[in-house]
Amino acid sequence: MPHSSLYFDKELSWLAFNERVLQEADDKSVPIVERIKFLGIYSANLDEFFRVRVANIRRQVLVDTAKGKVNSHRGTLLSNINSKVNSLTTKFKDIADNIFDELNQYHIHVIFNNGQEDSFTNQLSAHQRQWLKQYFDNRIIRHITPIIINSTTRLADCIDDNGIYFLTALKDDKKIQFSLVEIPCEEEQRFIILPNRGSKKEKYIVLLDDIVKYFIDDIFEDFFDYQHIDAFSIKLTRDADYNLTDELDKSLLDKMSKGLKQRLKADVVRLVYDKNMPDYMIKFLQKSLKIKALDNLEAGVKYRNFKDFTQFPNLGRKNLEKPTFTALDSQQFIAHSSVFAAISEQDILLYYPYYKFRHFTEFIRQAAYDPNVLDIKINIYRVAKGSRIINSLIEAVKNGKKVTVVVELRARFDEQANINWATLMKDAGIHVEFGIDTLKIHSKLCLITRLEHDKKVHYAHIGTGNFHENNARVYTDFALFTKHKEICQEVNQVFSFISHSYQRFRFNHLIVSPLTSRRRLYQLIDNETANAEQQIKAEITLKVNNLVDKGLINKLYNASQAGVKVKLIVRGMCSLIPGVKGQSENIKAISIVDQFLEHPRVMVFENNKNKQVFISSGDWMERNIDHRVEVACPIYDENIKKRIIHTLDLHFEDTTKARVINQTQNNRYVARGNGKKLRSQLAIFEYLSQEEQNVKELIFSKS
């Protein structure tokens, strides 16, 4: 079999994932405001895809071209990516048009400015037009200062990735004056709610950019002579990578700050423009931005930065948004006066957002003033604005605790926030470390040392997701709290490795990247393969965000060929091709996209009827296995094992939101057949609710 047929290109697989997001926007069973938000999620995802993955391929293509390589795989891949994106853009526009047409049925009307002034005017009442004029004069225009483009203007330096812009052309018979108008989204809301037309039932919304375009003459007419003005939206996407120099006299903090400034002027990867933009304006942009490759140009939908639609307001009934539920309290925590007493009795597993993240913030808050707590260590990759966790850590220092925080400055697109947090914590007296120059610290660890009966005792948190209060309401993630002596000692060793990477460490319980992950994962797969060859029941169940590491994929292919039953849940990229006779016929894979973002990494190995279960911070990608600090933790508590395995089983029973990952990655939904309709995220919440009720009754019966 040709090498290329062993793996699906990860970038095309990622686009298949984003198409699943678009399917949610097209799903009429999803509340309509949520469908609009899925359009925003799709758009935000695509922006990051171009800034990171396409930018990387583009650099590689340029290298190939410089070396004289023609018709390279990377060049073909880039062409295939652009073709797929163009196809998805057409689908996106059709879905968006349908959604906003349907929205009218719910008495919510978004009035779009399609460029024809009469059409926009006719959709507004006289009172609304007057109100908009006052709003523009009093609230908007003061924030707009156009960039008048001349021969010395470096246009690319004037455009920010996250901004919304109009390229304008002031035209008369003799000349054209180009300018750039930035929409003031930082100062004003993107969605402006208009006054009613008499009926309180009907609600009207106008976009900020459409208001600016409607009154565009008011910006220029007193200063320029022109007969006509063209204004069309544009969006620039830059290469998000940057060069961190190896200057020995600069700290990582300084180098990161310099790198972020480099990103602001990085190469243009994609220019997306209103498809109605005339050719003369497109050619002007090409020349001004020095865009030579047509692949870097994309005629898109009219509204740039559609990612803002994740904040689209619901002016109708509550059922137009996703149903809300009250996150669960852990009865094991509730039954005790302190988190430490609870963890001392048994290991505790939380599953966000089904459970309250408050239990973790309490873990830190209580540690901050507990007189028996001596030391707190934690990894920070991403945290929320106004993080209660960091506030508690600062209070802990005031209470005389030793606090060590490992801050990953290279958390993509959170670099500046993490620099700010690091500075704040340093100033507060926290010992801040930036880890290892060559490795991202992606583990989700917290270790608290407490003095009990004159002995130091460790309490550890090992999770699959970041310590981020807001993400914990949207991302599904496991969090294990344990007092297990050996595991806690090894967590402490991970912190020591981060501080002293040149020292040698031995891990018998945790699987730690980049030290032991590849060897241990190979061993676990090989064990199942050997069992299958001896006719012993052998199964592997894996849930990850991404599965693209070829070494691990090859091991799974070998296991399949030996008869191991492999079941995969892969949210995003999947380079493994399931169901190929003689290669992967014993491998089945699904992907679930629903209300919550599936984020846990879980591994289950049959191990000759003595199941081994792990939760992990790392995906099955080369970067996570070999180039990051990641931690996978074994689950020893049998009740927790059963709970994790049952949630995985519910995913495989999903007949509503599960898609089959097949040889074409065409996102076919799992067939319902004659079985009942099951939505796994809802079923998991119901299952965990019942489990907590059972625990509550058991605790009550003992009291």
N, C-alpha and C positions, 0 to 999 in steps of 0.2 A: 504494500500500500504506500503511495507517495507520502512523503513527510508532511506536505501541506494539508493532506486530508485527515491528519491526526488531530488538528486543532482548528478551532474557529477563531478568526482574528478578534482579539479582545476589544478593539475599538468598535468594530461592527456589532459585537455582542453588547457593548455598552449602549449603542444606539437602539438595539432591540429592547434593552431595559427601558430607555427613555420613551420608546414607543408604548411600552406598557403603562407608563405614566399618562401618556396621551389617551390611551384606551379608557382610563378612569375618567378623563374629561368628557369622553364620548359616551359614557355609560349612563343611561337615563335613570337607572335605579339609584345613582348617586345624587344627593341633594344638589340643586343647581348652583348655589353659591360655592359649594365645594368643587364642583366641576370647573368653575372659573379659577379657583385657587390651584387646581391641578394644571391648568394652562400656565399659571405663573411658575409652578414648580418645574414643569417641562422646560420653560424658557430659561430659568435660572440654571438648571442642569446643563442645558446646551451651551450657555455662556461659559461655564467652567470647563466643559469638555473641550471647547476651542482654545481656551486660555492655557490649558495644561496638555491634553493628549494630542490635539491636532497640532499645536505649536511644536511639540516634541517631534512628531512625524515630519513636519515641514522642515525642521532643522536637519533631520536625517536625509531628507530628499535633497536639500541643498548640498550636503556633503557628498551624496551619491553623484549628483550632477557635476560637482567640482572634480570628482575622480573619474569622470567620463563614463559612468554607468548609465546606460539607457534602459528604459523599460524595467526598472527595478521593481521589486515587490512593494516597496514603500510608496513608489510613485503610483502604482496601480491601486494600492490601498487608499491613498489620499483621494484619488479619483472616485473610488467606490464610496468613500465617506461623503464626499460632496454630493454625489448622486443621491445617496440615501437621505441626507439632510434636506436636499431640495424636495424630495418626495414627501418627507415628513412636514416640511413647511407648508406645502399645498394642503396636506391633511389638516394641519393645525389651523390654517385659515378657514377651511370649510367647517371644522368643528366649532371654532370661535364664532363664526357667523350664525351658526345654528343655535348656539347657546344664548347669544344675545337676542335672537328672535324669540326663543322660548321664554326668556326672562320677562318679556312683555306680558306674558300670561299671568305672571305673579304681581303685576301692577308696578314693576320696576323697569324704568325706561332709561337706557343709556343712550344719550344723544351724541352721536359721533359726527365730527366735522370731516367729511370725506373730500374736502378741498373745493367743493362747489358752494360758494358763499350763500347763494339763494336757498339751496337745499337745507343748510344748517340753520339759516335764519327762519325758514318756514316751520322748522320743528320747534321753535321757541315762541312762547307767547311774548307780547309786548312788555309785560311786567318782568319776565325772565330776562329779556334782552337788556332792559334797563338795569336790572339787578347785576347782571354779568358785567356791564360797563363799569358800574360803580366798584364792583369787586376787583376788576382788573386795575382800575385807576388807584384804588386805595390799598390793595393788598399785593398785587403781582408785579406791576411794572417797576416798582422801586428796587426789585431784586434782579432786574435784567440789565446787563451791560453788554451789548453785542461786541463781538470781535470783528473789526473791519479788516478784511483780508486784503493785503497788498503784497508786493513782491518780496518783502522782507519777513512776512509772517510764516512762522514754522507751524503749520496747521496741526500736525500730529501732536505737538507739544501743548496745544490748546484744548485737546479733547481727553477727557477722563473716561476710563472704561465704564464706570458706573453712572455716567451722566446721560441725560436725554437732550438731544440737540436738533435744531433745525438748521440746515444749510439754506441760506436765503440768497436770492439773486435779484438785485434791484436793476431793472432793465429800462432803457429808453432806446431811441433809434441809433444812438452812437456807441453806447458802451454798456457793460454789465459790471455792477459792483457786487462782489460776493461778500457775505458776512456769516458769522456763526452765532446763533442764539441758543443759549443754554436755558433749559426749563428749570425754574427754581424749586426742585422737588425737596430739597433740604429745608427750605423755608416755608413751603406750603404743602398741603395735602394734595396727593395726585388725583383723588376723586372728590369733586366738588358737588355737594348736594344742593340742587336748585330749589327755590321756593315753589310751592304748589301752584297749580293752575286753577284752583277752586276746589277740586275734589281732594280731600286729605288722603284718600285711598291710593291715588296715583303718585308715585315717587319718581323723581328725575335726577339723573347724575350726568355730569359733564366732566371730561378729563381736563386736567390742568393744561396739558400741551395743546388741546383743541381750543381752549380759551386764548392761549397765546397766539395761536395761528389766526384765530378769528379777528384779533385786534392787532395783528402784526404791523399794519400801517401806522398805528399810533406810536410805535417805537421809532420809526424812521422818517415819517413824512415831514417833520419840522427841520430835518437836518440834511436830507438828500433830495435831489431832483430825480424822479423816475416816473415812468408811465405805468409800469406793471411790476408786481413782485411775485416771485415763485418761492415757496418755502416747503421743504420736504425733510422728513425725519431721517436721521442717520445714527448708526451705532458703531463704535470702534471696539474691536476686541484685540488685546495685546497678548504677547507671550508672557505668561505668568512666572516663568523661570527667571532666575537672575544669578549673577556670578558672585559667590561668596569668596573673596580673595583669601589667600593664605598668608596675609600679612601678620607676622608674629607679634607686632607691636599693637595690634588692635584686638579688643575684646570681641567675643561673639555678639554682644549687644550692639557694639559699634558697627560691626560688619553687617548685622541684620538690618540696622537702620539704613546703611548705605545701600544694601540690596533692595530694600523697599523703594528707595528713590530711583534705582535703576529700572524697577518694574514700571514706574510712571512713564518712562520714555522707551520702553521695550518695543521690539518690532511689531508691526501690525500683522496680525494673523488673519483677521476677517473684517471686512467692512460690509455691514448690512445696511441697505438703504430702501426707502419706499419704492416699491416696484413701479410706481407711477412717475418717478423722477425722470425728467427728460435727459436725453443723451448728453447734451452739452454740460449738464451739471455732473453727470457720472464721469465724463472725461476730465473735468476740472478736478474732481476728487482724486481720480487715479494719478494725475500729474502732481497734485499738491501733496498727496500722501506717499508718493513714489511707490505706488502699487503696480507691479509689473505683471504678476501672475493673475490671470482671470479667476483662478480658483479661489483667490482671496476676496472676491466680490460675491455678494449674495443679494439678490432682489427678494426682500422679505415682506412680511406683513407690515401694515402701515405703522403700528404702534411699537416703538422701540422700548426696551426695558419692560417687557410684559411680565417680568418677574414681580413687579410691584402689584400685580393682580392677586398675589397671595394675600394682600391686605384689602381685597375688595369688600366694601361694607355690605352688610345684610340689612336692607331697609324693610324687609318683609317679616314673615313669621319665622319662628325659631326652626321649624322643620325644613327651611331652605338651607340650613347648615348641617354639619355632621351632628349626630346625636351625642349629647354629653353624658358622661357617667361619673359617678363619684369613685375616685381611685380608692383602693382597698387599704385599710390598716392591717399591718401584720399583727395578728393576735399574739404571736410569740414575743414581739416587742411590747405590745400594750399590756401584757400580763405582768410585766416587771417594772420596778421603780426606776431602773436605769438600763441603758443599752448594754452596759457591761454585764449586768446580772442576766440579761436575756441571752447574750451570746455565750455566757459561761454555761448555761444549761444545755444548749444545742447549737449546731450550725444553723444559720438562717439564710434563706434564699429569697430575694425580692426579684420581681419581674416588672420592670417599668414598661409602660405607664399604667399598667393594671394596679400597681401598688404606688403608694405615696412616696415621693422622693424625700419627704420630710424625715423619714427614718434615718437616712444618711446624714442630712444636715444636723439632726439631733446627735448623731454619733460624734460629729465634730464639735457641736456646741457644748455638749456635756463634757467632752474631753478638755475643752478650753478652760473650764473652771474647776473640774474635779481635782481636789488636792492630791489624789493618789496618782494622777497622770504626770509622767515625767517628760514624755517625748512624743511628738507627732511628726510623721513623715508622710508626704503625699506627692503624687505625680499630677501635674496640671498640663493638659493638652488643650482643652477648650473649656471655658467657664462662662457663665452668664454675666451680662452687665449687672452691676450691683450685687455681685455674688455674695450670698450669705456665708458660704464656705470660707471665702477669703476674709470676710469680716470676723468670723469666729477665730480664724488662725491668728489674726492681728490681736484679738482679745486674749488669746492663749499666751502670746508673748508678754502682754501686760501682766498676766498672772504668773509669770516666771517659768513658763514651759519652754522647752527647747523645741523649736519648730523648724523643720527643713522642708522646703518646697522645691521640687524639680520642675522647672518651667521649660516646656518645649517651645522655643522661639520660632521654630520652623513649621508650626501648624498652619498649613496653607490657608491664606486669606484671614487668619487670625493673628498674624505675626505682630501687627501694630498693637492690637489689644493686649497680647501677652507681654510685649515690651513694657507697656504702661503698667500692667499688673505687677511685673517683676520689679519695676522701679518703686511702686507703691509699697510692696512688701519689704523690699530692702530698707526703705526709709523707716518702716515700722519696726525693724529689728529682726525680721525673719531671715534665717539663713537660706538664701536663694542659690540654687545651682542650675546650670544650663546643660547638664548632662555631657554627652560625648559628641565631639565635633562631627564625627563621621556617621553617627547613628541618630535617627529620630527616636525620642522616647515616647512610645505609643501605648505603653502598659497603663492599666487603670488601677493603681495600687494606693492603699492608704494603710499605714501601720501606726498603731498607738501602743506605747509602752506604759505600763501601769505598775505601781508598787503594791503587791499583795502579799501579806504575811512575810514582809521583809525580803521578798523575791520579785525580780522583774518578770512581768508577764506581758506577752504580746497579744494584741487583738488586730486582726487583719481584715481589710476589705479587698476583694479581688473581683473585678467586673469586666464586662464587655463593652461598656460605654463610658463616655466622659462624665466628669463631675459638673454637669451643666443642668441647672434647675429647669430651664425652659425646654431643652431638648428631651429631658426625661418625661415631658408631657406628650411628646410626639414620637420619639424613638423607642422601639422595644429593645430592652437590654436586661441581662441578668446581672445581679450583684450578690456576691456571697460574703457573708460575715462569719468569721471563724476564729476560734481560739486554739485550733489544732496546733500543737507545739511545733512539730516539724515543718508544717506549711508556713507558719508565721516566721520561723527561723529562716526559711528560704526566701520569703518576701523581704526580710531584712537583708539577705545576701544580694537580692536584686538591687536594692538601694546602694549597697556597698559597691556592686559592680558598676553602677552608674557613676559613682564618685571615683572609683579606682579600677578602671576597666583593664588595667594591666595585670591585676591579680587573678588567680585561678579560683574558681568556685565549683562546688559539686552540688548538683540538684537531683534528688531522688524522687521528688514528688512533682514539683512544678516543671513545666516545659517552657524553656526560656530562649527566645531569639535574641541575638544570633548564635547563642552558644550551643543549644541542644535541640532546637526545634526540628531541623531537617532530619537529623539522625533518629530522634524519637518518633517522629511521624512516620518515617519509612519503616521503623521497627513495628509500629502498631499495625500498619497496613500489611506488612510482610507476615505478621503473626496470623492475621485473618486468611491470607493467601495460603499459608502452610496448613491451617486447619481445614480449609476447603479441599485441598489436595488429599487430605486424609479422611475425607467424607464427613468431617465434623461441621456442624452448622456454623456458617461464617457470614456475618453481616457488618456493614459499615453504614452509619447514618451521619450525614454531615450537613450542617447549616452554616453558611458563610455569606458575606456580602459579595465576594468575588473569588472565582476559582480560575486562575490563569497560570499558575506555576507548572511548567511542563514536567519537571521531575516528579511532582506529586501526581499529576495527571497520568503520567506513564505508569506509576505504581498502581493507580486505580484501574487502569486498563489491564494490567497484569492480574490484578485481583479478580476482575470481572472474568477474564479468560480462564481463571482457575475455578470459577464457580461462586465467588463471593457475591452476595446480593448487596448492591450499593444503591442507597437512596440519598438524593441530594436536594437541598433547598438552597437555591442560589438567587439572591435578590438582583444582583447586577450583572457583572461580566462573567461569562462562563465559556472558557476556551475548550473545555472538554466536550466532545460530541457523543451524546448518549445513543444507545440503541443500534449501534453498528454491528452487524453480524461478524463474529470472529474477533471483535475488538472491544466492544462495550455493550454487548447485548444484555448483560445483567445489570446495567446501570440505568436508573430512571431519575429524571431531574424535573423539578418544578420551580417556579418563581411566583412569589406572592407580592402583589402591590395592592395596598388597601389604605384605610384611614391612617394607620400608623406606619412609620418607616421601619421595616424589619431590619434589625441591626445586630442581633446576637450572633456570636460564633460558637457553635456547639459541635462536639464530636462524640459519637457513641460507637464503641466497638464491642461486638458480641463476646469475644474473649472466652469461647467455650462455656457459654451459659453463665459467665461471671462478668456481666457487662461493665465496661469501663466508660465513664462519662466525664467529659472535660468541658469547661467553658473557657473562652479565650478572647483576648483583645485583638488578635491578629487574623487577617484573612489568609487564604492560601494563594499568596502572591510572592514572587521572589523578594520584593522589597520587605515584606513582613517577616519572611522566614530568615533572610540573610542580612538585611540592612537596617533593621529597626530593633528596638528593645520591646519585645512583646512577651506576655505571660499567659500560658494556659494552665488552668488549675484543675486537678482531679476532684470529683465529687465523691465523697466517701459515705455520706449519710444516705441510707437506703430510701428514706421517704423523699428526700430531695431528688435523688436519681429518678424515682418513679414519676415525680411531678414534671421534671424536664422531658423525660421520654414521652409522657402523655401529651404534652404540648406539641411535640414534634409529630406525634400520631395525628393530632387534630389538624395540623397543617396538611398532612398527606390525605386527609379526608375532605379537604376543602373543595367544594364544587361551585364556588361563587367567584373567588378572587385568585385562584391558582391557575397559572398558565403552564403549559408543557414546554420544557426546553428540549427541542429536537434538533435534527440535523440542519434545518433551515432557519431555526429561531424565528418562526413566523408568529409566535405569541398566540397559539391556539389555546383556548380555555380548556381546562380539564373537563372531560365529558361528565355530565351528571348521571347519565344512565337511568336506572330505575331507583337509585338511592335518593334519600331526602336531600334537600338543599342545605348546605352547611357552609357557613362563613367562619373561617378558623379564628380570626381575631375576636369575634363575638363569642364563639364557643369557648375560647381560652378564658375570657373574662368570666363567663358563667361557671366554668370548671373551677377557677381559682376562688371565686366567691363562695362556692359550695365547700371547697377545701378549708377556707378560713372559718366558715360556720362550723365545720366539724371540729376544728382545732379549738374554737371558742367553747363549744359544748364539752369537749374533753377537759379543758382547763377548769370550766365551771364545775364539772363532776368531781374534780380533785379538791376543789376548795371547800 
